[in-house]
Amino acid sequence: MGRIKSALEIALERTSDVKSDKTSVNQFDAKQRGKKFANEYIGDPEKSIADFIKQCPAEQQGSLKQGIFDALLAQISLPASKADEERIANAGNGLAALINNKRFNALLEQLFQLFAQFMEESAQYGELLKRQYAPELRQKEEELSRRLGQEVRLDPFQDPEFVAIYNQNMNSLRDGYQTAVDQFREETRRFFGE
């Protein structure tokens, strides 16, 4: 009767001719270290990207830069709040330090202006939607007040109908700005590749 092999024995047989490539492992490790550093940099932009790269062996610097670049670029998105703006600004400034190109710096400044415009327009648009929905909300408050026998005040975001209208309109606004962010990301990749 034949011997039954364990899953481990089968796996070892199938991978016996696979050799580990130390260079690939080192490049992967460098890229991961770069990503980790980029995330630390976003929290503490006083750190020097150039100094960090210089500390790495020359043969790993390309992978390290790629890791930093990937992590910083991933942070570039439409801000949802003021807190997001600081994180995005730190990521953008990190990209500027990594790319070191005056044309990229001008592009980055345009992006920051776009984000400021987006935040302002979002706030104004949100207030406009609330004002337009106010008569309907008052009607609902009056109806609830009659039913409950006491005065009821509703926040617009407590009303599912308003939330649906708000989300639909704000998503439409975001879509227009998202196109510009996507273009920025493509241009940034091009600058990094130069």
PAVO-566470 format. One record per residue (C-alpha): residue in one letter; x, y, z; residue number from 1. Coordinates in nm, 4 decimals. Each point is the difference from the previous one (the first is absolute). Layout:
BEGIN
<rec residuo="a" east="X" north="Y" up="Z" num="NUM"/>
...
END
This chain:
BEGIN
<rec residuo="m" east="0.0000" north="0.0000" up="0.0000" num="1"/>
<rec residuo="g" east="0.1315" north="0.3467" up="-0.0875" num="2"/>
<rec residuo="r" east="0.1032" north="0.2538" up="0.2579" num="3"/>
<rec residuo="i" east="-0.2321" north="0.3000" up="0.0483" num="4"/>
<rec residuo="k" east="0.1904" north="0.3292" up="-0.0113" num="5"/>
<rec residuo="s" east="-0.0778" north="0.2993" up="0.2176" num="6"/>
<rec residuo="a" east="-0.0832" north="0.3344" up="-0.1543" num="7"/>
<rec residuo="l" east="0.3348" north="0.1317" up="0.1209" num="8"/>
<rec residuo="e" east="0.1923" north="-0.2788" up="-0.1751" num="9"/>
<rec residuo="i" east="-0.1875" north="0.0626" up="-0.3236" num="10"/>
<rec residuo="a" east="0.0632" north="0.3753" up="0.0218" num="11"/>
<rec residuo="l" east="0.3703" north="-0.0554" up="0.0671" num="12"/>
<rec residuo="e" east="0.0298" north="-0.2322" up="-0.3002" num="13"/>
<rec residuo="r" east="-0.1685" north="0.2507" up="-0.2295" num="14"/>
<rec residuo="t" east="0.2168" north="0.2897" up="0.1167" num="15"/>
<rec residuo="s" east="0.3303" north="-0.1838" up="0.0252" num="16"/>
<rec residuo="d" east="0.1352" north="0.1689" up="-0.3135" num="17"/>
<rec residuo="v" east="-0.1061" north="0.3502" up="0.1087" num="18"/>
<rec residuo="k" east="0.2968" north="0.1999" up="0.1240" num="19"/>
<rec residuo="s" east="-0.0370" north="0.3177" up="0.1984" num="20"/>
<rec residuo="d" east="0.1319" north="0.3067" up="-0.1727" num="21"/>
<rec residuo="k" east="0.1747" north="0.2062" up="0.2679" num="22"/>
<rec residuo="t" east="0.0027" north="0.3115" up="-0.2189" num="23"/>
<rec residuo="s" east="-0.3768" north="-0.0150" up="-0.0501" num="24"/>
<rec residuo="v" east="-0.0545" north="-0.0479" up="0.3714" num="25"/>
<rec residuo="n" east="0.2235" north="0.2994" up="0.0782" num="26"/>
<rec residuo="q" east="-0.1795" north="0.2174" up="-0.2578" num="27"/>
<rec residuo="f" east="-0.3385" north="-0.0996" up="0.1423" num="28"/>
<rec residuo="d" east="0.1237" north="0.0735" up="0.3517" num="29"/>
<rec residuo="a" east="0.1317" north="0.3413" up="-0.1103" num="30"/>
<rec residuo="k" east="-0.3337" north="0.0856" up="-0.1583" num="31"/>
<rec residuo="q" east="-0.1830" north="-0.0958" up="0.3208" num="32"/>
<rec residuo="r" east="0.2421" north="0.2114" up="0.2069" num="33"/>
<rec residuo="g" east="-0.0689" north="0.2895" up="-0.2370" num="34"/>
<rec residuo="k" east="-0.3747" north="-0.0334" up="0.0497" num="35"/>
<rec residuo="k" east="0.0429" north="-0.0128" up="0.3758" num="36"/>
<rec residuo="f" east="0.2199" north="0.3090" up="-0.0036" num="37"/>
<rec residuo="a" east="-0.2514" north="0.1868" up="-0.2181" num="38"/>
<rec residuo="n" east="-0.2756" north="-0.0667" up="0.2511" num="39"/>
<rec residuo="e" east="0.2256" north="0.1245" up="0.2806" num="40"/>
<rec residuo="y" east="0.0856" north="0.3069" up="-0.2096" num="41"/>
<rec residuo="i" east="-0.3667" north="0.0897" up="-0.0391" num="42"/>
<rec residuo="g" east="-0.0298" north="0.0108" up="0.3785" num="43"/>
<rec residuo="d" east="0.3316" north="0.1846" up="0.0438" num="44"/>
<rec residuo="p" east="0.0934" north="0.2014" up="-0.3127" num="45"/>
<rec residuo="e" east="0.3155" north="0.1277" up="0.1703" num="46"/>
<rec residuo="k" east="0.1696" north="-0.3285" up="-0.0933" num="47"/>
<rec residuo="s" east="0.2300" north="0.0193" up="-0.3002" num="48"/>
<rec residuo="i" east="-0.0846" north="-0.2260" up="-0.2914" num="49"/>
<rec residuo="a" east="0.3382" north="0.0640" up="-0.1624" num="50"/>
<rec residuo="d" east="0.1891" north="-0.0963" up="0.3172" num="51"/>
<rec residuo="f" east="-0.2049" north="-0.3159" up="0.0370" num="52"/>
<rec residuo="i" east="0.0734" north="-0.1047" up="-0.3575" num="53"/>
<rec residuo="k" east="0.3736" north="0.0703" up="0.0416" num="54"/>
<rec residuo="q" east="0.0121" north="-0.2394" up="0.2969" num="55"/>
<rec residuo="c" east="-0.1095" north="-0.2879" up="-0.2228" num="56"/>
<rec residuo="p" east="0.2453" north="-0.2010" up="-0.2152" num="57"/>
<rec residuo="a" east="0.0217" north="0.1403" up="-0.3534" num="58"/>
<rec residuo="e" east="-0.1367" north="-0.3175" up="-0.1631" num="59"/>
<rec residuo="q" east="-0.3188" north="0.0268" up="0.2090" num="60"/>
<rec residuo="q" east="-0.0642" north="0.3724" up="-0.0370" num="61"/>
<rec residuo="g" east="-0.2193" north="-0.0405" up="-0.3085" num="62"/>
<rec residuo="s" east="-0.2342" north="-0.2393" up="0.1806" num="63"/>
<rec residuo="l" east="0.0054" north="0.2186" up="0.3099" num="64"/>
<rec residuo="k" east="-0.0995" north="0.3064" up="-0.2049" num="65"/>
<rec residuo="q" east="-0.2733" north="-0.2005" up="-0.1717" num="66"/>
<rec residuo="g" east="-0.1415" north="-0.1050" up="0.3376" num="67"/>
<rec residuo="i" east="0.0033" north="0.3586" up="0.1275" num="68"/>
<rec residuo="f" east="-0.1577" north="0.1235" up="-0.3222" num="69"/>
<rec residuo="d" east="-0.2767" north="-0.2631" up="0.0026" num="70"/>
<rec residuo="a" east="-0.0944" north="0.0709" up="0.3616" num="71"/>
<rec residuo="l" east="0.0004" north="0.3784" up="-0.0418" num="72"/>
<rec residuo="l" east="-0.1963" north="-0.0074" up="-0.3251" num="73"/>
<rec residuo="a" east="-0.2622" north="-0.2237" up="0.1609" num="74"/>
<rec residuo="q" east="-0.0699" north="0.2817" up="0.2474" num="75"/>
<rec residuo="i" east="-0.0946" north="0.2469" up="-0.2744" num="76"/>
<rec residuo="s" east="-0.3789" north="0.0026" up="-0.0078" num="77"/>
<rec residuo="l" east="-0.2855" north="0.2437" up="0.0406" num="78"/>
<rec residuo="p" east="-0.0083" north="0.1241" up="0.3585" num="79"/>
<rec residuo="a" east="-0.3103" north="-0.0752" up="0.2030" num="80"/>
<rec residuo="s" east="0.0926" north="0.2317" up="0.2888" num="81"/>
<rec residuo="k" east="0.2565" north="0.2569" up="0.1102" num="82"/>
<rec residuo="a" east="0.1981" north="-0.2788" up="0.1704" num="83"/>
<rec residuo="d" east="0.0417" north="-0.1702" up="-0.3378" num="84"/>
<rec residuo="e" east="0.1487" north="0.3150" up="-0.1485" num="85"/>
<rec residuo="e" east="0.3060" north="-0.0164" up="0.2283" num="86"/>
<rec residuo="r" east="0.0620" north="-0.3673" up="-0.0782" num="87"/>
<rec residuo="i" east="-0.0321" north="0.0663" up="-0.3739" num="88"/>
<rec residuo="a" east="0.2260" north="0.3079" up="0.0198" num="89"/>
<rec residuo="n" east="0.2684" north="-0.2049" up="0.1767" num="90"/>
<rec residuo="a" east="-0.0266" north="-0.2724" up="-0.2644" num="91"/>
<rec residuo="g" east="0.0189" north="0.2581" up="-0.2784" num="92"/>
<rec residuo="n" east="0.3031" north="0.1677" up="0.1535" num="93"/>
<rec residuo="g" east="0.1633" north="-0.3414" up="0.0345" num="94"/>
<rec residuo="l" east="-0.0617" north="-0.0662" up="-0.3683" num="95"/>
<rec residuo="a" east="0.1503" north="0.3392" up="-0.0830" num="96"/>
<rec residuo="a" east="0.3131" north="-0.0872" up="0.2007" num="97"/>
<rec residuo="l" east="0.0233" north="-0.3379" up="-0.1707" num="98"/>
<rec residuo="i" east="-0.0585" north="0.1261" up="-0.3557" num="99"/>
<rec residuo="n" east="0.1870" north="0.3343" up="0.0373" num="100"/>
<rec residuo="n" east="-0.1363" north="0.1690" up="-0.3138" num="101"/>
<rec residuo="k" east="-0.1224" north="0.3609" up="-0.0273" num="102"/>
<rec residuo="r" east="-0.2759" north="-0.0909" up="-0.2464" num="103"/>
<rec residuo="f" east="-0.1252" north="-0.2667" up="0.2401" num="104"/>
<rec residuo="n" east="0.0033" north="0.2548" up="0.2827" num="105"/>
<rec residuo="a" east="-0.2220" north="0.2301" up="-0.2097" num="106"/>
<rec residuo="l" east="-0.2336" north="-0.2920" up="-0.0717" num="107"/>
<rec residuo="l" east="-0.0133" north="-0.0812" up="0.3719" num="108"/>
<rec residuo="e" east="-0.0860" north="0.3609" up="0.0842" num="109"/>
<rec residuo="q" east="-0.2892" north="-0.0177" up="-0.2490" num="110"/>
<rec residuo="l" east="-0.1208" north="-0.3174" up="0.1707" num="111"/>
<rec residuo="f" east="0.0032" north="0.1678" up="0.3415" num="112"/>
<rec residuo="q" east="-0.2005" north="0.2910" up="-0.1446" num="113"/>
<rec residuo="l" east="-0.2433" north="-0.2487" up="-0.1516" num="114"/>
<rec residuo="f" east="-0.0448" north="-0.1698" up="0.3387" num="115"/>
<rec residuo="a" east="-0.0643" north="0.3348" up="0.1718" num="116"/>
<rec residuo="q" east="-0.2580" north="0.0809" up="-0.2669" num="117"/>
<rec residuo="f" east="-0.1569" north="-0.3443" up="0.0417" num="118"/>
<rec residuo="m" east="-0.0302" north="0.0382" up="0.3775" num="119"/>
<rec residuo="e" east="-0.1530" north="0.3463" up="-0.0342" num="120"/>
<rec residuo="e" east="-0.2392" north="-0.1089" up="-0.2732" num="121"/>
<rec residuo="s" east="-0.1001" north="-0.3118" up="0.1973" num="122"/>
<rec residuo="a" east="-0.0866" north="0.2087" up="0.3053" num="123"/>
<rec residuo="q" east="-0.1988" north="0.2515" up="-0.2055" num="124"/>
<rec residuo="y" east="-0.1770" north="-0.2755" up="-0.1915" num="125"/>
<rec residuo="g" east="-0.0878" north="-0.1795" up="0.3226" num="126"/>
<rec residuo="e" east="-0.1489" north="0.3177" up="0.1475" num="127"/>
<rec residuo="l" east="-0.1958" north="0.0652" up="-0.3201" num="128"/>
<rec residuo="l" east="-0.1473" north="-0.3515" up="0.0122" num="129"/>
<rec residuo="k" east="-0.0996" north="0.0502" up="0.3646" num="130"/>
<rec residuo="r" east="-0.1711" north="0.3316" up="-0.0811" num="131"/>
<rec residuo="q" east="-0.1866" north="-0.1527" up="-0.2935" num="132"/>
<rec residuo="y" east="-0.1133" north="-0.2932" up="0.2125" num="133"/>
<rec residuo="a" east="-0.0950" north="0.2151" up="0.3031" num="134"/>
<rec residuo="p" east="-0.3725" north="0.0416" up="-0.0901" num="135"/>
<rec residuo="e" east="-0.0427" north="-0.3751" up="-0.0367" num="136"/>
<rec residuo="l" east="0.1874" north="-0.0614" up="0.3247" num="137"/>
<rec residuo="r" east="-0.2215" north="0.2537" up="0.1847" num="138"/>
<rec residuo="q" east="-0.3034" north="-0.1817" up="-0.1317" num="139"/>
<rec residuo="k" east="0.1319" north="-0.3292" up="0.1396" num="140"/>
<rec residuo="e" east="0.0819" north="0.1655" up="0.3328" num="141"/>
<rec residuo="e" east="-0.3554" north="0.1395" up="0.0244" num="142"/>
<rec residuo="e" east="-0.1487" north="-0.3403" up="-0.0806" num="143"/>
<rec residuo="l" east="0.2118" north="-0.1718" up="0.2645" num="144"/>
<rec residuo="s" east="-0.0785" north="0.2751" up="0.2516" num="145"/>
<rec residuo="r" east="-0.3763" north="-0.0523" up="-0.0538" num="146"/>
<rec residuo="r" east="0.0343" north="-0.3768" up="0.0369" num="147"/>
<rec residuo="l" east="0.2159" north="0.0128" up="0.3125" num="148"/>
<rec residuo="g" east="-0.1624" north="0.3003" up="0.1649" num="149"/>
<rec residuo="q" east="0.3307" north="0.1768" up="0.0509" num="150"/>
<rec residuo="e" east="0.2314" north="0.2100" up="-0.2136" num="151"/>
<rec residuo="v" east="0.2434" north="-0.2018" up="-0.2110" num="152"/>
<rec residuo="r" east="0.3120" north="0.1326" up="-0.1731" num="153"/>
<rec residuo="l" east="0.1702" north="-0.2103" up="-0.2656" num="154"/>
<rec residuo="d" east="0.3484" north="0.0236" up="-0.1360" num="155"/>
<rec residuo="p" east="-0.0108" north="-0.0341" up="-0.3795" num="156"/>
<rec residuo="f" east="0.2395" north="-0.2949" up="0.0241" num="157"/>
<rec residuo="q" east="-0.2558" north="-0.1858" up="0.2126" num="158"/>
<rec residuo="d" east="-0.2336" north="-0.0065" up="-0.2981" num="159"/>
<rec residuo="p" east="0.0784" north="-0.2870" up="-0.2409" num="160"/>
<rec residuo="e" east="-0.1563" north="0.1893" up="-0.2898" num="161"/>
<rec residuo="f" east="0.2306" north="0.2982" up="0.0535" num="162"/>
<rec residuo="v" east="0.3022" north="-0.2268" up="0.0430" num="163"/>
<rec residuo="a" east="-0.0757" north="-0.1680" up="-0.3333" num="164"/>
<rec residuo="i" east="-0.0336" north="0.3369" up="-0.1765" num="165"/>
<rec residuo="y" east="0.3130" north="0.1320" up="0.1705" num="166"/>
<rec residuo="n" east="0.2104" north="-0.3042" up="-0.0901" num="167"/>
<rec residuo="q" east="-0.1168" north="-0.0003" up="-0.3598" num="168"/>
<rec residuo="n" east="0.0834" north="0.3678" up="-0.0480" num="169"/>
<rec residuo="m" east="0.3301" north="-0.0119" up="0.1883" num="170"/>
<rec residuo="n" east="0.1094" north="-0.3092" up="-0.1935" num="171"/>
<rec residuo="s" east="-0.0693" north="0.1879" up="-0.3201" num="172"/>
<rec residuo="l" east="0.2175" north="0.2884" up="0.1234" num="173"/>
<rec residuo="r" east="0.2776" north="-0.2399" up="0.1075" num="174"/>
<rec residuo="d" east="-0.0002" north="-0.1740" up="-0.3386" num="175"/>
<rec residuo="g" east="0.0955" north="0.3218" up="-0.1763" num="176"/>
<rec residuo="y" east="0.2902" north="0.0620" up="0.2344" num="177"/>
<rec residuo="q" east="0.1065" north="-0.3646" up="0.0034" num="178"/>
<rec residuo="t" east="0.0816" north="0.0246" up="-0.3693" num="179"/>
<rec residuo="a" east="0.2541" north="0.2727" up="0.0785" num="180"/>
<rec residuo="v" east="0.1504" north="-0.2118" up="0.2805" num="181"/>
<rec residuo="d" east="0.0344" north="-0.2964" up="-0.2362" num="182"/>
<rec residuo="q" east="0.1770" north="0.2213" up="-0.2540" num="183"/>
<rec residuo="f" east="0.2336" north="0.1262" up="0.2717" num="184"/>
<rec residuo="r" east="0.0872" north="-0.3573" up="0.0946" num="185"/>
<rec residuo="e" east="0.0838" north="-0.0847" up="-0.3627" num="186"/>
<rec residuo="e" east="0.2166" north="0.3091" up="-0.0385" num="187"/>
<rec residuo="t" east="0.1736" north="-0.0813" up="0.3293" num="188"/>
<rec residuo="r" east="0.0828" north="-0.3502" up="-0.1241" num="189"/>
<rec residuo="r" east="0.1447" north="0.1533" up="-0.3158" num="190"/>
<rec residuo="f" east="0.2151" north="0.2454" up="0.1984" num="191"/>
<rec residuo="f" east="0.1221" north="-0.2804" up="0.2267" num="192"/>
<rec residuo="g" east="0.0919" north="-0.2123" up="-0.2998" num="193"/>
<rec residuo="e" east="0.2192" north="0.2747" up="-0.1527" num="194"/>
END
